[in-house]
Amino acid sequence: MSQPQTANQPEMASLLLGAGFALASLIVLPAVAQRIGMGSSLTIALRGALMRAANRF
């Protein structure tokens, strides 16, 4: 028998949130940082923080 849909919803939400953080750290953050002229060391630090946040979910 299959499990109810509600059992998979927290897992899917967690997966989507982690994927969103990864996308933000790899694509969105560097583009925004370049656009506003943010230093590379600050960009790398923010990217690391987002990747750690993605691993928590």
C-alpha positions as CSV (number, residue, x, y, z in Angstrom):
1,M,0.0,0.0,0.0
2,S,1.1,3.5,-0.6
3,Q,1.8,6.1,2.0
4,P,-0.4,9.2,2.3
5,Q,0.6,12.3,0.4
6,T,1.1,14.3,3.7
7,A,4.1,12.0,4.6
8,N,6.1,13.2,1.6
9,Q,5.3,16.9,1.8
10,P,7.9,17.8,4.5
11,E,10.5,16.0,2.5
12,M,9.6,17.8,-0.7
13,A,9.6,21.1,1.1
14,S,13.0,20.4,2.5
15,L,14.3,19.4,-0.9
16,L,13.0,22.5,-2.6
17,L,14.3,24.8,0.1
18,G,17.8,23.2,-0.1
19,A,17.7,23.4,-3.9
20,G,16.7,27.1,-3.7
21,F,19.6,27.9,-1.4
22,A,22.0,26.1,-3.7
23,L,20.7,27.9,-6.7
24,A,20.9,31.2,-4.9
25,S,24.5,30.6,-3.9
26,L,25.7,29.4,-7.3
27,I,23.9,31.7,-9.7
28,V,21.9,34.5,-8.1
29,L,24.4,35.7,-5.4
30,P,27.4,36.1,-7.8
31,A,25.3,37.9,-10.3
32,V,24.0,40.4,-7.7
33,A,27.4,40.8,-6.2
34,Q,28.9,41.7,-9.5
35,R,26.1,44.1,-10.3
36,I,26.5,46.0,-7.0
37,G,30.3,45.8,-6.9
38,M,30.6,43.6,-3.8
39,G,34.1,42.3,-3.1
40,S,35.0,38.7,-4.0
41,S,35.8,37.7,-0.4
42,L,32.4,38.8,0.9
43,T,30.7,37.0,-2.0
44,I,32.6,33.8,-1.2
45,A,31.6,34.2,2.5
46,L,28.0,34.7,1.7
47,R,28.1,31.7,-0.8
48,G,29.6,29.5,2.0
49,A,26.8,30.6,4.4
50,L,24.1,29.8,1.9
51,M,25.6,26.4,1.1
52,R,25.8,25.5,4.8
53,A,22.1,26.6,5.2
54,A,21.3,24.4,2.2
55,N,22.9,21.4,3.9
56,R,20.8,21.8,7.0
57,F,17.6,21.2,5.1
